[in-house]
Amino acid sequence: MTSPANVGSFVVPGTAVEKNDDDNLGRGVVESEHGVVATVVGTLNREDGVLFVIQKTDPIREIEVGDVVIGEVNRINAKTAEIRILHVDGKPARTLPATHLFADIFVAKIVDKFMPSPGDAMRKRDLVRAKIEQLSPMLRAECRSHDDLGVIKAICPACGEYLITSSEVPDVNVVCERCDYVGFRALSNGFGHGYEIPSDSTISKLNRDGERWSNESMAFISKDGERPYLSPLSDHRRGSVHSIPKDVAKFRGGLQQGGRGGGRGGGGGQRPRREMHDATCTMCGTDTKLPFQPTPGRPTRCSPCKEKVDNGEASKEELAAERIVLNKARESGRETTGMKLFIGGLPYSTTEEQLTEIFVAHGELKEVHIAKDKETGNSKGFAFVTYKSNKEGVAAIEALKGTKIDGRKLTIQESKPTGGRDRGGRGGGGRRQNDRGSGRRDRR
């Protein structure tokens, strides 16, 4: 049997420890049913009648608010950039718990400049210096409170060469010496210097804080948090001087045909001007304008309130008051918006004319739409029927219970706009009850 460890011995958790009758137990030593044992790795010591272990390994150290971290941009989302924390000033990253390995940086906390999307100021694989400002429910960081915060190293998305700073072109502060890539980054004074930042560095001035984008740049930066690939400046694979992918060019062409105003073609020209709609902010009640038609019962917020919610700064009282407004609007808008019904279990041979004949007997219809496969044009076995009146839609559900077409019993219920599921019919089983496919027809 192994002898208990004496003072000065190296111990690990579970090592039996020799204790004097008058010893008190300190850090790293406990008394169990099998005797006194060590609970940590280190050297056994005694001081002033206290037996304890001088720990030889770093304890788990959690990140605290105010810590400055170095992270790699791991993901670009519509409104946040996610960084993987590689280093914490004064705290070895290897001892961080798993819940403190990632942090989000909201677009409004990246740089003191109008920035619709975080992809317009940093890219995947960029190294960033940021300061932690929130711990729960998730880590949040920011890069705009100090000139030393921001991107400290970046590689060219096109060729992999390290980017260098430049001030020769408006709205551009980084360029690639190997290829023709140019772009914008929310630069730290430490860009290109690593962890140590020279005290006289003024690189962050290239961010042009507070300045407006030029008209030429406004045609390229992303709008309203749209997906990064729709904007050359926010695309992590290319810069503003690289050609736009064919699928994106096609998408832009469709926007220009359907939107207001002119603009150049889909091969890299100016994005068409969006039509703005009058609205009232559901949080503060002020008049505002939105690039989409407001829907009763859905949040329509002005820019300050939207930023407040995105940053988690909206109070519980404000959100509760907004919910009351939304509920009232939802109730009052039910009759004006009508009711959309989900029809499942359709025979694949069913036509929209057949459905119209069945449902028009119970009220005025706005739309009848059978979902079809985009490639083959064949029916998917489910459809949507929209009544102008909510009451007529409710009455139709009740009146048409048990309706059959070609011997198949239909599933008829209110469509869930957020993607509810129906498991009753062959066509509707497991499918989302929202609009899909093309070829809608108005039945007025």
C-alpha positions as CSV (number, residue, x, y, z in Angstrom):
1,M,0.0,0.0,0.0
2,T,1.4,3.5,-1.0
3,S,2.4,5.7,1.9
4,P,0.5,9.0,2.3
5,A,2.2,12.0,0.7
6,N,4.2,14.3,3.0
7,V,4.7,18.1,2.8
8,G,6.8,18.9,-0.4
9,S,5.4,15.9,-2.3
10,F,3.8,16.2,-5.7
11,V,0.1,15.2,-5.5
12,V,-2.7,14.7,-7.9
13,P,-6.5,14.3,-7.3
14,G,-7.0,11.3,-5.1
15,T,-3.5,11.1,-3.6
16,A,-3.6,10.2,0.1
17,V,-2.1,13.0,2.3
18,E,-0.5,12.7,5.7
19,K,-2.2,15.0,8.2
20,N,-1.2,16.0,11.7
21,D,-3.8,15.9,14.5
22,D,-3.8,19.7,14.8
23,D,-3.8,20.4,11.1
24,N,-6.6,22.4,9.5
25,L,-7.4,21.6,5.8
26,G,-7.0,24.3,3.2
27,R,-7.3,24.6,-0.5
28,G,-7.0,21.4,-2.5
29,V,-7.2,19.0,0.5
30,V,-10.4,17.3,1.8
31,E,-11.2,14.6,4.2
32,S,-13.1,11.6,2.8
33,E,-14.3,8.3,4.2
34,H,-11.0,6.8,3.1
35,G,-8.9,9.5,4.8
36,V,-7.4,12.9,3.7
37,V,-6.8,13.2,0.0
38,A,-5.7,15.9,-2.5
39,T,-8.3,17.2,-5.0
40,V,-6.0,19.2,-7.4
41,V,-2.5,18.8,-9.0
42,G,0.3,20.5,-7.2
43,T,2.7,20.4,-4.3
44,L,1.6,19.6,-0.7
45,N,2.4,22.4,1.7
46,R,1.8,23.4,5.4
47,E,1.7,26.9,6.8
48,D,0.5,28.2,10.1
49,G,-1.1,24.8,10.9
50,V,-3.0,24.7,7.5
51,L,-2.4,21.9,5.1
52,F,-3.0,22.9,1.5
53,V,-1.9,22.3,-2.1
54,I,0.0,24.9,-4.1
55,Q,-1.7,24.4,-7.5
56,K,0.5,23.8,-10.5
57,T,-2.2,24.2,-13.2
58,D,-4.2,27.3,-14.2
59,P,-7.8,27.2,-12.9
60,I,-10.7,27.7,-15.3
61,R,-10.9,31.4,-16.0
62,E,-14.1,32.8,-17.4
63,I,-14.2,35.9,-19.6
64,E,-15.5,39.1,-17.9
65,V,-17.1,42.2,-19.2
66,G,-14.4,44.6,-20.3
67,D,-11.9,41.9,-21.4
68,V,-10.1,42.5,-24.7
69,V,-10.0,39.5,-26.9
70,I,-8.4,38.5,-30.2
71,G,-10.7,36.4,-32.4
72,E,-11.0,35.1,-35.9
73,V,-14.2,35.9,-37.9
74,N,-15.9,32.6,-38.1
75,R,-19.3,33.6,-39.7
76,I,-20.9,36.6,-41.3
77,N,-24.7,36.9,-40.6
78,A,-27.2,39.5,-41.6
79,K,-26.6,41.7,-38.6
80,T,-23.8,40.0,-36.6
81,A,-20.3,38.8,-37.1
82,E,-19.4,35.7,-35.1
83,I,-15.8,35.5,-33.9
84,R,-13.9,32.5,-32.4
85,I,-11.9,33.7,-29.5
86,L,-8.2,32.8,-29.8
87,H,-6.6,34.9,-27.1
88,V,-7.7,36.9,-24.1
89,D,-5.4,39.6,-22.7
90,G,-4.1,38.2,-19.4
91,K,-6.0,35.0,-19.7
92,P,-4.8,31.9,-21.6
93,A,-7.4,30.9,-24.1
94,R,-6.8,27.2,-23.5
95,T,-8.4,27.5,-20.0
96,L,-11.6,29.2,-21.3
97,P,-14.9,27.2,-20.9
98,A,-16.6,26.0,-24.0
99,T,-19.4,28.6,-23.6
100,H,-16.8,31.4,-23.8
101,L,-15.2,30.4,-27.1
102,F,-17.4,32.4,-29.4
103,A,-18.8,36.0,-29.4
104,D,-21.1,38.0,-31.6
105,I,-20.4,41.6,-32.8
106,F,-23.5,43.5,-33.9
107,V,-23.1,45.6,-37.0
108,A,-23.8,48.8,-35.0
109,K,-20.8,48.0,-32.7
110,I,-18.2,47.5,-35.5
111,V,-17.2,51.0,-36.6
112,D,-18.5,54.6,-36.2
113,K,-19.9,54.7,-39.7
114,F,-23.1,53.7,-41.5
115,M,-22.8,50.0,-42.1
116,P,-25.8,47.9,-43.1
117,S,-24.1,44.6,-42.9
118,P,-21.1,43.3,-40.9
119,G,-19.9,41.8,-44.2
120,D,-19.2,45.4,-45.4
121,A,-16.5,45.9,-42.7
122,M,-14.9,42.5,-42.0
123,R,-14.7,39.1,-43.7
124,K,-14.4,35.5,-42.7
125,R,-10.9,34.6,-41.4
126,D,-10.1,38.2,-40.5
127,L,-8.4,38.6,-37.1
128,V,-10.2,41.1,-34.9
129,R,-9.4,42.8,-31.6
130,A,-12.7,43.4,-29.7
131,K,-13.9,44.2,-26.2
132,I,-16.5,42.0,-24.4
133,E,-19.6,44.0,-23.4
134,Q,-22.1,41.3,-22.5
135,L,-21.9,37.8,-21.0
136,S,-25.5,36.5,-21.0
137,P,-27.3,34.9,-22.7
138,M,-24.4,34.9,-25.1
139,L,-21.1,36.7,-25.4
140,R,-21.2,40.0,-27.2
141,A,-18.3,42.1,-28.2
142,E,-17.7,45.5,-29.8
143,C,-15.0,47.2,-31.9
144,R,-15.9,50.9,-32.0
145,S,-15.2,52.2,-28.5
146,H,-11.4,52.5,-29.0
147,D,-9.1,53.0,-31.9
148,D,-7.1,49.9,-31.0
149,L,-10.2,47.7,-31.6
150,G,-11.0,46.3,-35.0
151,V,-9.4,44.2,-37.7
152,I,-5.7,43.6,-37.0
153,K,-5.0,41.2,-39.9
154,A,-6.8,40.3,-43.1
155,I,-6.0,38.2,-46.2
156,C,-7.2,38.8,-49.7
157,P,-10.5,36.9,-50.3
158,A,-9.5,36.4,-53.9
159,C,-5.9,35.2,-53.8
160,G,-4.9,34.8,-50.1
161,E,-2.2,37.5,-50.0
162,Y,-2.1,39.7,-46.8
163,L,-3.9,43.0,-47.4
164,I,-2.2,46.3,-46.8
165,T,-3.6,49.7,-46.0
166,S,-4.4,52.3,-48.7
167,S,-5.9,55.8,-48.7
168,E,-5.8,56.5,-52.4
169,V,-9.3,55.5,-53.3
170,P,-12.5,56.9,-51.6
171,D,-14.2,54.4,-49.3
172,V,-11.3,51.9,-49.7
173,N,-8.8,51.3,-47.0
174,V,-7.2,47.9,-47.9
175,V,-5.8,46.6,-51.1
176,C,-4.0,43.5,-52.4
177,E,-0.6,43.9,-53.9
178,R,-0.9,40.6,-55.8
179,C,-4.3,41.0,-57.5
180,D,-6.8,43.8,-58.1
181,Y,-8.8,43.3,-54.9
182,V,-9.8,46.5,-53.0
183,G,-12.1,46.8,-50.0
184,F,-13.0,48.3,-46.7
185,R,-12.2,47.0,-43.2
186,A,-13.0,48.4,-39.8
187,L,-9.2,48.8,-39.1
188,S,-7.6,48.8,-35.7
189,N,-4.5,50.9,-35.0
190,G,-2.8,47.5,-34.7
191,F,-3.6,46.4,-38.3
192,G,-0.4,44.7,-39.6
193,H,1.3,44.9,-36.2
194,G,-0.1,41.8,-34.4
195,Y,-0.7,41.9,-30.7
196,E,1.6,44.8,-29.9
197,I,0.3,48.2,-31.1
198,P,2.7,51.1,-31.6
199,S,1.7,54.1,-29.4
200,D,1.9,56.4,-32.4
201,S,-0.2,54.3,-34.8
202,T,-3.1,56.2,-36.5
203,I,-4.2,53.5,-38.9
204,S,-7.8,53.6,-37.6
205,K,-8.2,57.1,-39.2
206,L,-8.5,55.2,-42.6
207,N,-12.0,54.1,-41.4
208,R,-13.1,57.7,-42.0
209,D,-15.4,57.5,-38.9
210,G,-18.6,59.6,-39.3
211,E,-18.1,60.2,-43.0
212,R,-20.8,59.3,-45.5
213,W,-20.2,56.7,-48.2
214,S,-19.8,58.2,-51.7
215,N,-22.7,57.8,-54.2
216,E,-20.7,55.2,-56.1
217,S,-20.2,53.1,-53.0
218,M,-23.8,53.3,-51.9
219,A,-24.7,51.4,-55.1
220,F,-22.6,48.4,-53.8
221,I,-22.9,48.2,-50.1
222,S,-25.6,45.8,-48.8
223,K,-29.0,47.1,-47.9
224,D,-31.1,46.4,-44.8
225,G,-29.2,43.3,-43.7
226,E,-29.7,41.4,-46.9
227,R,-27.7,38.3,-47.5
228,P,-24.0,39.0,-48.0
229,Y,-23.7,37.5,-51.5
230,L,-26.0,40.2,-52.9
231,S,-23.4,42.8,-52.3
232,P,-19.9,42.7,-53.8
233,L,-18.4,44.6,-50.9
234,S,-19.9,42.2,-48.4
235,D,-19.1,39.0,-50.3
236,H,-16.2,37.2,-48.6
237,R,-15.0,35.8,-51.9
238,R,-14.5,38.9,-54.0
239,G,-14.2,42.6,-53.9
240,S,-15.9,45.4,-55.8
241,V,-13.7,45.1,-58.8
242,H,-14.4,41.4,-59.4
243,S,-17.2,40.2,-61.6
244,I,-20.6,39.3,-60.1
245,P,-21.7,35.7,-60.3
246,K,-24.2,34.9,-63.0
247,D,-26.9,33.9,-60.5
248,V,-26.6,37.2,-58.6
249,A,-26.6,39.1,-61.9
250,K,-29.8,37.3,-62.9
251,F,-31.3,38.1,-59.5
252,R,-30.5,41.8,-59.8
253,G,-31.9,41.9,-63.3
254,G,-35.2,40.6,-61.9
255,L,-35.2,43.2,-59.3
256,Q,-34.7,46.0,-61.8
257,Q,-37.5,44.8,-64.0
258,G,-39.9,44.6,-61.1
259,G,-38.7,47.5,-59.0
260,R,-39.1,51.3,-59.4
261,G,-36.6,53.4,-61.3
262,G,-33.9,52.5,-63.7
263,G,-30.4,51.4,-63.0
264,R,-27.9,49.6,-65.1
265,G,-28.0,45.9,-66.0
266,G,-27.4,43.0,-63.7
267,G,-23.7,42.7,-64.5
268,G,-22.5,45.0,-61.7
269,G,-24.6,48.2,-62.1
270,Q,-26.4,50.2,-59.6
271,R,-29.1,48.5,-57.6
272,P,-32.7,49.8,-58.4
273,R,-34.2,52.2,-56.0
274,R,-36.6,50.6,-53.5
275,E,-40.1,51.8,-53.1
276,M,-40.6,53.1,-49.6
277,H,-43.9,52.7,-47.7
278,D,-45.4,54.9,-44.9
279,A,-45.6,53.2,-41.6
280,T,-45.9,53.8,-37.8
281,C,-43.3,52.4,-35.5
282,T,-45.0,49.8,-33.3
283,M,-42.6,50.5,-30.5
284,C,-42.4,54.3,-30.1
285,G,-45.3,55.4,-32.3
286,T,-43.4,57.7,-34.6
287,D,-44.0,57.9,-38.4
288,T,-41.4,56.1,-40.5
289,K,-40.8,54.6,-43.9
290,L,-40.1,51.0,-44.7
291,P,-38.9,49.2,-47.9
292,F,-41.8,46.8,-47.6
293,Q,-45.6,46.9,-47.2
294,P,-46.4,46.8,-43.5
295,T,-48.4,43.8,-42.3
296,P,-50.9,44.2,-39.5
297,G,-49.8,42.5,-36.4
298,R,-46.1,42.4,-37.5
299,P,-43.4,44.7,-36.0
300,T,-42.7,47.8,-38.0
301,R,-39.9,49.7,-36.3
302,C,-38.1,52.9,-37.0
303,S,-34.3,52.7,-37.3
304,P,-33.5,53.7,-33.7
305,C,-36.0,51.2,-32.3
306,K,-34.8,48.5,-34.7
307,E,-31.2,49.1,-33.6
308,K,-32.2,49.1,-30.0
309,V,-33.9,45.7,-30.4
310,D,-31.0,44.2,-32.4
311,N,-28.5,45.3,-29.7
312,G,-30.7,43.8,-26.9
313,E,-31.2,47.3,-25.4
314,A,-35.0,47.4,-25.5
315,S,-36.6,47.1,-22.1
316,K,-39.2,44.6,-21.0
317,E,-41.7,47.3,-20.6
318,E,-41.1,48.6,-24.2
319,L,-41.4,45.1,-25.7
320,A,-44.6,44.4,-23.6
321,A,-46.2,47.6,-24.8
322,E,-45.3,46.7,-28.4
323,R,-47.0,43.3,-28.0
324,I,-50.2,45.0,-27.0
325,V,-50.1,47.2,-30.1
326,L,-49.3,44.2,-32.3
327,N,-52.2,42.1,-30.9
328,K,-54.7,44.9,-31.4
329,A,-53.5,45.5,-35.0
330,R,-53.6,41.7,-35.7
331,E,-57.2,41.5,-34.5
332,S,-58.4,44.6,-36.4
333,G,-56.6,43.4,-39.5
334,R,-58.1,39.9,-39.7
335,E,-61.1,41.0,-41.7
336,T,-59.2,43.2,-44.2
337,T,-56.4,40.6,-44.8
338,G,-58.9,37.7,-45.2
339,M,-58.0,34.1,-44.5
340,K,-55.7,31.7,-46.4
341,L,-56.6,28.0,-46.2
342,F,-54.3,25.0,-46.7
343,I,-55.8,22.2,-48.8
344,G,-54.0,18.9,-48.4
345,G,-54.5,15.4,-49.9
346,L,-55.3,16.6,-53.4
347,P,-55.2,14.2,-56.3
348,Y,-52.4,15.2,-58.6
349,S,-54.8,15.7,-61.5
350,T,-56.9,18.4,-59.6
351,T,-57.0,21.7,-61.4
352,E,-57.4,25.2,-60.0
353,E,-60.7,25.5,-61.8
354,Q,-62.0,22.5,-59.8
355,L,-60.9,24.0,-56.5
356,T,-62.4,27.4,-57.4
357,E,-65.8,25.7,-58.1
358,I,-65.8,24.0,-54.7
359,F,-64.7,27.0,-52.6
360,V,-66.3,30.0,-54.3
361,A,-69.7,28.8,-53.1
362,H,-68.7,29.8,-49.6
363,G,-67.4,33.3,-50.2
364,E,-65.5,35.6,-52.4
365,L,-62.0,34.4,-53.3
366,K,-58.8,36.4,-53.6
367,E,-56.5,33.6,-54.8
368,V,-56.4,29.9,-55.7
369,H,-53.0,28.4,-56.0
370,I,-51.9,24.8,-56.5
371,A,-48.3,24.2,-55.5
372,K,-46.3,22.8,-58.3
373,D,-42.8,21.4,-58.8
374,K,-40.6,24.0,-60.4
375,E,-38.8,21.6,-62.7
376,T,-41.6,19.3,-63.9
377,G,-44.7,21.6,-63.4
378,N,-46.6,18.7,-61.8
379,S,-48.8,19.2,-58.8
380,K,-47.3,18.6,-55.3
381,G,-50.7,17.4,-54.0
382,F,-51.5,20.5,-51.9
383,A,-52.9,24.0,-52.5
384,F,-53.8,27.3,-51.0
385,V,-57.2,29.1,-51.2
386,T,-57.5,32.6,-49.9
387,Y,-60.8,34.2,-49.0
388,K,-61.3,38.0,-48.9
389,S,-63.2,37.7,-45.6
390,N,-61.9,36.0,-42.5
391,K,-65.5,35.1,-41.5
392,E,-66.1,33.4,-44.8
393,G,-62.8,31.4,-44.5
394,V,-63.9,30.2,-41.0
395,A,-67.3,29.2,-42.4
396,A,-65.8,27.4,-45.4
397,I,-63.6,25.2,-43.1
398,E,-66.7,24.1,-41.2
399,A,-68.9,23.6,-44.2
400,L,-66.4,21.7,-46.3
401,K,-65.4,19.1,-43.7
402,G,-65.2,15.7,-45.2
403,T,-65.1,17.0,-48.8
404,K,-63.7,14.5,-51.3
405,I,-62.2,14.8,-54.8
406,D,-61.9,11.6,-56.8
407,G,-62.5,9.6,-53.6
408,R,-59.8,11.3,-51.7
409,K,-60.7,13.2,-48.5
410,L,-59.3,16.7,-48.4
411,T,-57.5,18.2,-45.4
412,I,-58.8,21.8,-45.0
413,Q,-57.4,24.1,-42.3
414,E,-56.1,27.7,-41.8
415,S,-52.7,28.1,-43.3
416,K,-49.9,28.9,-40.8
417,P,-47.9,31.9,-42.1
418,T,-44.8,30.8,-40.1
419,G,-44.8,27.3,-41.5
420,G,-47.2,25.1,-39.5
421,R,-47.4,21.4,-40.5
422,D,-50.2,19.2,-41.5
423,R,-50.0,15.4,-41.3
424,G,-53.5,14.6,-42.5
425,G,-53.3,14.1,-46.3
426,R,-50.8,12.7,-48.8
427,G,-50.0,16.1,-50.3
428,G,-49.9,18.0,-47.0
429,G,-48.1,15.5,-44.8
430,G,-44.9,17.0,-43.3
431,R,-44.9,20.0,-45.7
432,R,-44.8,23.6,-44.6
433,Q,-48.1,25.4,-45.0
434,N,-46.8,28.5,-46.7
435,D,-46.7,29.8,-50.2
436,R,-44.5,27.8,-52.6
437,G,-44.1,27.4,-56.3
438,S,-45.4,29.7,-58.9
439,G,-48.3,30.2,-61.3
440,R,-50.8,31.9,-58.9
441,R,-54.1,33.0,-60.3
442,D,-56.4,35.7,-58.9
443,R,-60.1,34.8,-58.6
444,R,-61.9,38.0,-58.2
